[in-house]
Amino acid sequence: MATYLDFEKSIKQIDEDIASARIKADNHAVEILEKELEKEVSKTYKNLSDYQKLQLARHPDRPYAIDYIRLLLQDSYELHGDRAFKDDLAIVCYIGYIAERKVMVIGEQKGRGTKNKLKRNFGMPNPEGYRKALRMAKMAEKFDLPVLFLVDTPGAYPGIGAEERGQSEAIARNLYEMSKLNTKSVSVVIGEGGSGGALAIGVADRVAMMRYSVFSVISPEGCAAILWNDPAKQESATKAMKITADDLLGFDLIDDVIEEPITGAHRDKVAAAKVLADYFIKSLEEMDQLSDEDRMNKRYERICSMGAFEEK
């Protein structure tokens, strides 16, 4: 059963009418309703507010890292552990082939269903998860494998144990090491990009966001609680924070916006995976034209340009 958001009620009604018409074998009605659905989808999704885009980024049916990995990778093999503490299941690492290119894919995995969400810690990595990601990135560097990072987390886990094991140091270490990682890399925000939890695997030669993803230093609920002492003002906070893909592209904080299906990646996961794979391969082909030195210099320049502004 599809899950519909509040602003999709009219679309839900038409979908139900189409299903009913098909049961009755009323092909003429189906044809008319499908045209009506097309118009309603166009009207709804071309005028989404920032808060509605946030809802899509958090949609329970939205494809997670493992969904993309299963659709993208051939001959995939999962790698585990940070070789220091334990295997953090909020970070997944796979080696395999995308379009005949051997690659490393490192992603944050939220999990579906209560049992799996607990297993994956709701997609909030502990420091051992970031050390695991760094270990795999270093392995990719050693064997000259391109790396695809899939960012999707509400943030790094803020528990006492995580802090005791050096959460902030693990994130800072990743920022430092990933910035000078000598292999081709692409990082894509596929859902939520939350604070340092996202940045820890968000340093790459190319950084992109899926159309209905968000990237922010804090959740809108957290921002509303701090600024207005009212988490219910999350819609106002979402608009003020400028966290959508278009906003970050306008600020030159990301390189590209990947056009997922208009109704969201959760409505057509295969199509979403295809545009993601196409973007990754195209990015690698463009980087293939550069020497390692030129590629690393371009990465350094884009990182140093973040936060720059001009006074008018």
C-alpha positions as CSV (number, residue, x, y, z in Angstrom):
1,M,0.0,0.0,0.0
2,A,1.3,3.4,-1.0
3,T,1.7,6.0,1.7
4,Y,0.3,9.4,0.9
5,L,1.3,12.7,2.5
6,D,-1.2,15.4,3.5
7,F,-0.7,17.4,0.4
8,E,-1.2,14.3,-1.8
9,K,-4.9,13.7,-0.8
10,S,-6.2,14.7,-4.2
11,I,-3.7,12.4,-5.9
12,K,-4.7,9.6,-3.5
13,Q,-8.4,10.0,-4.5
14,I,-7.6,9.8,-8.2
15,D,-5.4,6.8,-7.7
16,E,-8.3,5.1,-5.8
17,D,-10.7,6.0,-8.6
18,I,-8.4,4.5,-11.2
19,A,-8.0,1.3,-9.2
20,S,-11.8,1.1,-8.9
21,A,-12.3,1.7,-12.7
22,R,-9.8,-1.0,-13.5
23,I,-11.6,-3.5,-11.3
24,K,-14.8,-2.7,-13.3
25,A,-12.8,-3.0,-16.6
26,D,-13.9,0.6,-17.5
27,N,-11.0,1.4,-19.8
28,H,-12.5,4.7,-20.9
29,A,-12.8,5.9,-17.3
30,V,-9.2,4.8,-16.6
31,E,-8.0,6.8,-19.6
32,I,-9.8,10.0,-18.5
33,L,-8.6,9.6,-14.9
34,E,-5.0,9.0,-15.9
35,K,-5.0,12.3,-17.8
36,E,-6.6,14.0,-14.7
37,L,-3.9,12.4,-12.5
38,E,-1.2,13.7,-14.8
39,K,-2.5,17.2,-14.5
40,E,-2.9,16.9,-10.7
41,V,0.6,15.6,-10.2
42,S,2.1,18.4,-12.3
43,K,0.1,21.0,-10.4
44,T,1.0,19.6,-7.0
45,Y,4.7,18.9,-7.4
46,K,5.6,22.0,-9.3
47,N,4.5,24.1,-6.4
48,L,6.0,22.3,-3.4
49,S,6.9,24.3,-0.3
50,D,10.2,23.7,1.4
51,Y,8.4,21.9,4.2
52,Q,6.7,19.6,1.7
53,K,10.1,18.8,0.2
54,L,11.3,17.9,3.8
55,Q,8.3,15.6,4.1
56,L,9.3,13.9,0.9
57,A,12.9,13.6,2.1
58,R,11.6,11.8,5.2
59,H,9.0,9.7,3.4
60,P,8.8,6.2,5.0
61,D,8.9,4.5,1.5
62,R,11.8,6.6,0.2
63,P,14.6,4.4,-1.0
64,Y,17.5,4.0,1.5
65,A,21.1,3.3,0.8
66,I,20.7,-0.5,0.6
67,D,17.7,-0.1,-1.8
68,Y,20.0,1.9,-4.2
69,I,22.9,-0.6,-3.7
70,R,20.7,-3.5,-4.6
71,L,19.5,-1.7,-7.7
72,L,22.9,-0.3,-8.7
73,L,25.5,-2.9,-7.9
74,Q,26.3,-6.1,-9.7
75,D,28.4,-8.8,-8.0
76,S,28.2,-6.9,-4.8
77,Y,30.0,-7.9,-1.6
78,E,29.5,-6.3,1.8
79,L,32.4,-5.2,3.9
80,H,32.2,-4.9,7.7
81,G,33.9,-3.4,10.8
82,D,36.2,-0.6,11.8
83,R,38.9,-3.0,13.1
84,A,38.9,-1.2,16.4
85,F,35.5,-1.5,18.2
86,K,32.7,-3.1,16.3
87,D,30.6,-3.2,13.1
88,D,28.2,-0.2,13.0
89,L,25.2,-1.2,11.0
90,A,24.1,2.4,10.5
91,I,26.9,2.5,7.9
92,V,26.9,0.0,5.0
93,C,29.9,-0.6,2.7
94,Y,29.7,-2.6,-0.5
95,I,32.1,-3.3,-3.3
96,G,30.8,-4.2,-6.8
97,Y,30.2,-3.0,-10.3
98,I,28.2,-0.1,-11.7
99,A,28.1,-0.1,-15.5
100,E,31.1,-2.3,-15.6
101,R,33.2,-0.1,-13.4
102,K,34.4,-1.6,-10.1
103,V,33.5,0.8,-7.3
104,M,33.1,1.2,-3.5
105,V,29.7,2.3,-2.2
106,I,29.5,3.7,1.3
107,G,26.1,4.7,2.7
108,E,24.1,5.5,5.8
109,Q,21.1,3.2,6.3
110,K,18.0,4.0,8.4
111,G,16.2,0.7,8.3
112,R,12.5,-0.2,7.9
113,G,10.2,-1.5,10.6
114,T,10.9,-1.2,14.4
115,K,13.3,-4.2,14.6
116,N,15.4,-3.0,11.7
117,K,15.4,0.6,12.7
118,L,16.8,-0.4,16.1
119,K,19.4,-2.6,14.4
120,R,20.4,0.4,12.2
121,N,20.1,2.9,15.0
122,F,17.7,4.9,12.9
123,G,20.5,5.8,10.5
124,M,22.5,7.6,13.2
125,P,26.1,6.3,13.1
126,N,28.4,5.9,16.1
127,P,32.1,6.8,15.8
128,E,32.9,3.3,14.8
129,G,30.6,3.7,11.8
130,Y,32.6,6.7,10.6
131,R,35.9,4.9,11.2
132,K,34.4,2.0,9.2
133,A,33.6,4.4,6.4
134,L,37.1,5.8,6.5
135,R,38.7,2.4,6.5
136,M,36.7,1.4,3.4
137,A,37.5,4.7,1.7
138,K,41.2,4.1,2.3
139,M,40.8,0.6,0.9
140,A,39.3,2.1,-2.2
141,E,42.2,4.5,-2.5
142,K,44.7,1.7,-2.2
143,F,43.1,-0.2,-5.1
144,D,42.2,2.9,-7.1
145,L,38.4,2.3,-6.8
146,P,36.0,5.2,-7.3
147,V,33.8,5.8,-4.2
148,L,30.1,6.7,-4.1
149,F,28.9,8.0,-0.8
150,L,25.1,7.9,-0.1
151,V,24.2,10.4,2.6
152,D,20.9,9.8,4.6
153,T,20.9,10.5,8.3
154,P,19.1,12.7,10.8
155,G,22.6,13.2,12.4
156,A,25.4,11.4,14.1
157,Y,24.3,9.5,17.2
158,P,24.5,11.8,20.3
159,G,24.6,9.1,23.0
160,I,27.0,9.1,25.9
161,G,28.8,6.0,24.6
162,A,29.3,7.6,21.2
163,E,30.8,10.7,22.9
164,E,33.0,8.6,25.1
165,R,34.4,6.8,22.0
166,G,35.2,10.1,20.3
167,Q,32.2,11.0,18.1
168,S,33.5,14.5,17.3
169,E,37.0,13.3,16.6
170,A,35.8,10.6,14.3
171,I,33.8,13.1,12.2
172,A,36.7,15.6,12.2
173,R,39.1,12.8,11.2
174,N,36.8,11.9,8.3
175,L,36.6,15.5,7.1
176,Y,40.4,15.8,7.1
177,E,41.1,12.4,5.5
178,M,38.3,12.4,2.9
179,S,39.4,15.9,1.7
180,K,42.8,14.4,0.7
181,L,41.6,11.0,-0.4
182,N,43.4,10.3,-3.7
183,T,40.7,8.5,-5.6
184,K,37.7,9.7,-7.5
185,S,34.7,10.3,-5.2
186,V,31.0,11.4,-5.5
187,S,28.8,12.1,-2.5
188,V,25.0,12.2,-3.0
189,V,22.4,13.2,-0.4
190,I,19.5,10.7,-1.1
191,G,17.3,11.8,1.8
192,E,18.3,13.7,4.9
193,G,21.7,15.2,5.3
194,G,21.9,16.0,9.0
195,S,24.8,18.1,10.4
196,G,28.2,16.5,11.0
197,G,26.6,13.0,10.5
198,A,26.2,13.9,6.9
199,L,29.4,15.8,6.5
200,A,31.5,12.8,7.7
201,I,30.8,11.1,4.3
202,G,30.0,14.3,2.4
203,V,33.5,15.4,1.4
204,A,34.1,14.4,-2.2
205,D,35.2,15.5,-5.7
206,R,31.5,16.0,-6.5
207,V,28.6,16.6,-4.1
208,A,25.0,16.4,-5.3
209,M,21.5,16.1,-3.9
210,M,18.5,14.3,-5.1
211,R,15.7,16.7,-5.9
212,Y,13.6,16.0,-2.8
213,S,16.5,15.7,-0.3
214,V,17.6,18.2,2.4
215,F,20.9,19.2,3.9
216,S,21.1,21.2,7.1
217,V,23.2,21.8,10.2
218,I,20.3,21.0,12.5
219,S,16.8,19.5,12.1
220,P,14.0,22.1,11.6
221,E,12.4,20.8,14.8
222,G,15.7,21.4,16.7
223,C,16.0,24.9,15.1
224,A,12.4,25.8,16.1
225,A,12.9,24.6,19.6
226,I,16.1,26.8,20.0
227,L,14.8,29.9,18.3
228,W,11.2,30.0,19.3
229,N,11.1,27.4,22.1
230,D,8.4,25.7,20.1
231,P,9.2,22.6,18.0
232,A,5.8,22.9,16.3
233,K,7.2,25.9,14.3
234,Q,9.2,23.5,12.2
235,E,7.5,24.6,9.0
236,S,8.7,28.2,9.5
237,A,12.2,26.9,10.5
238,T,12.4,24.8,7.3
239,K,11.7,27.9,5.1
240,A,14.1,30.1,7.0
241,M,17.0,27.6,7.1
242,K,17.2,27.2,3.3
243,I,17.9,23.4,3.3
244,T,16.5,22.2,0.0
245,A,18.6,21.1,-3.0
246,D,17.8,24.3,-5.0
247,D,18.8,26.4,-2.0
248,L,22.2,24.7,-1.5
249,L,22.9,24.8,-5.3
250,G,22.2,28.5,-5.2
251,F,24.7,29.0,-2.4
252,D,27.3,26.9,-4.3
253,L,27.5,24.4,-1.5
254,I,26.7,21.5,-3.8
255,D,27.6,20.9,-7.5
256,D,24.4,19.4,-8.9
257,V,20.7,18.5,-8.3
258,I,19.8,15.0,-9.5
259,E,16.3,15.0,-11.0
260,E,14.4,12.1,-9.4
261,P,10.9,11.1,-10.6
262,I,8.5,14.1,-10.2
263,T,6.4,12.3,-7.6
264,G,9.4,11.3,-5.6
265,A,12.0,8.5,-5.6
266,H,9.7,6.3,-3.5
267,R,7.1,6.1,-6.3
268,D,9.7,4.8,-8.8
269,K,12.8,3.4,-7.2
270,V,14.2,1.9,-10.4
271,A,14.0,5.2,-12.2
272,A,15.6,7.0,-9.2
273,A,18.4,4.5,-9.1
274,K,19.0,4.9,-12.8
275,V,19.4,8.7,-12.7
276,L,21.7,8.3,-9.7
277,A,23.8,5.7,-11.6
278,D,23.9,7.9,-14.7
279,Y,25.1,10.9,-12.7
280,F,27.8,8.9,-10.9
281,I,29.1,7.4,-14.2
282,K,29.0,10.7,-16.0
283,S,30.9,12.3,-13.1
284,L,33.6,9.6,-13.2
285,E,34.0,10.0,-17.0
286,E,34.5,13.8,-16.5
287,M,37.0,13.2,-13.8
288,D,38.8,10.6,-16.0
289,Q,39.8,13.5,-18.2
290,L,41.7,15.1,-15.4
291,S,45.1,14.2,-13.9
292,D,45.1,13.3,-10.2
293,E,46.8,16.6,-9.4
294,D,44.2,18.7,-11.3
295,R,41.3,16.7,-9.8
296,M,42.7,17.1,-6.2
297,N,43.3,20.9,-6.9
298,K,39.7,21.3,-8.0
299,R,38.5,19.5,-4.9
300,Y,40.6,21.8,-2.7
301,E,39.3,24.9,-4.4
302,R,35.7,23.9,-4.0
303,I,36.1,23.1,-0.3
304,C,37.9,26.4,0.3
305,S,35.2,28.4,-1.5
306,M,32.5,27.2,0.8
307,G,31.2,30.0,2.9
308,A,32.7,32.7,0.7
309,F,30.6,35.7,0.0
310,E,30.8,39.2,-1.6
311,E,29.6,42.4,-0.1
312,K,27.5,44.5,-2.4
